[in-house]
Amino acid sequence: MGRTVPTWRGRVEQEIEILVPYRRALSHEDRCRFDAMLHDVRMRRAAGGMLPAHEAWRPMLLSMILGAHERIQALEQCVTSLQQHILSLGGDEHEQH
């Protein structure tokens, strides 16, 4: 017996293929951002395959949101680290408001 529902990977790659003209029309910077979002989808392939949805977009968007959140958290950690470093140097004496 064959599969009645295409694999998650197959569904995602099919959706991504549909987006190729959109990707081509993006600026270089936006194309890089778009590729990063698609990378987030591919990196969370196992989780996306757990949803029995026939539409690929719901798990794709969740994967993109998680990837963006991951980058936000990394930036927050960098900011906190820099703030702590500045404070350790006596930085709040030199702050101007």
HELIX and SHEET records of a PDB file:
HELIX    1   1 TRP A    8  ILE A   18  1                                  11    
HELIX    2   2 VAL A   20  ALA A   25  1                                   6    
HELIX    3   3 HIS A   28  MET A   43  1                                  16    
HELIX    4   4 ARG A   45  GLY A   48  1                                   4    
HELIX    5   5 TRP A   57  SER A   88  1                                  32    
HELIX    6   6 GLY A   91  GLU A   93  5                                   3    
END                                                                             
